[in-house]
Every structure is written in C-alpha cells, then in structure tokens.
Amino acid sequence: MNKVYVSLVIICCAGVLLLLADVAPAGAWFTDTEVIEGITITTGSWSNADDLVITAEQPLLKPPAGNHAKTVLSGITISNTGPVALAITGIRVSWSPDDGEMISEAAFTRGKGGKAPRAGPHGSEPEPAGGEGFMVFWSGEAASDQLLEGQALLTPATRNDPARGILLSFDSNMEGKSVVCTVVLDDGGEKEVRLEV
C-alpha cells in the first residue's frame, strides 16, 4: 500500500514541476478548428489534386475538312503521380474569344509508348487509340466554361502506362483561340492548363 502512495506522490510532484517549469506538452489536441502556434488546422478532407498532373505540350488542332465537320484539339495529357486511382467527375473547357462555338465531345485516350494519341495532319482522322484504349468521357453540346460531367478513373502512372491524352472536339474551327482545360476530381480538387491554338 505504501508503494502506491509513494508512486502517487512522485507523479504529483512531477506534474507540479512541469507546471512551474512552464513546459508545454509534446502533443496537441483539437476539435473542429484550433490555432496552434499561429497555424490554423481545420478537420476535413484534403484534395487529391496534388497527385494530378496536367500538361499541354505541342497542342495540335485539326480544323474541319471535307465530311469531317468537327475540330479536334489534342496535345493535353494527364497523369496520376499518387498511389491510388483518382476519380474524375468533370472537365471544364473555356475559350476566348468566345464567338458562340460549342464543344461536342471530351475523350480520354491512352497513347502508344506513353505518348497520347494526337489529331492527325489537316484532312485526316485523329490517330486511333486502337487496342491501347479510347473512352468518351462526355458527349453532347455545351458552350464555353460549362462543366462537362462524367465518370472516369485515372489509375496511378506506371512505366507502361504513364499518361492519358485528352481529345476535345468542337463544332467550329478554334484557330486563334486561347483554350483553358480544367480537370475536376470527385473531392472538388481541380487542375487546369492553358493552350494557345
């Protein structure tokens, strides 16, 4: 019994010494929002957009020709540098100047040897994705800056599958436009890239 009292006395004395020495505990406790040393921490979820990489290298615009009545823009690539798949729920495409053009399709492609399929030379069809993969994400008719809603999973990049291409189809020639393509994730995170075509 005396050992218990001695232990309690030692613990109490250590607590009093810590209070007198003004030593802060090593941990931190917070509820919904707490300020710790000038930094605000809010509980909730953080976006996976840091794992999404979107680039536009050498964008290629194939204007309408012959019986092919749409303009196809290629050269945008996205990849997932994180360890888990990213759920894409929307693509927002805006352009300026906006002269009433409409977007008619947004598609994801997988390139050969890690390169995104691109629109072919003037007058030819876009390069087919073939067995490498092609998926229409959204199809319809939308004006500039509207959210094109769909569902797609972007798996983590691998050596054999490093990126996906994005093909955008328009109802008119988009030459001379500044185009912004924004990819929206299911957690609300987003990344964008600007192209001058």
Secondary structure, DSSP 8 states (H G I E B T S, - for coil): -HHHHHHHHHHHHHHHHHHHHT---S----SSEEEETTEEEE-S---SGGGEEEEEEEEEEE--BTTB-SEEEEEEEEEE-SSS-EEEEEEEEEEES--S--EEEEEEEE-GGG------STTS-----GGG-EEEEEEEEE-TTEEEEEEEEE----SS---EEEEEEESS--TT-EEEEEEEETTS-EEEEEEE-
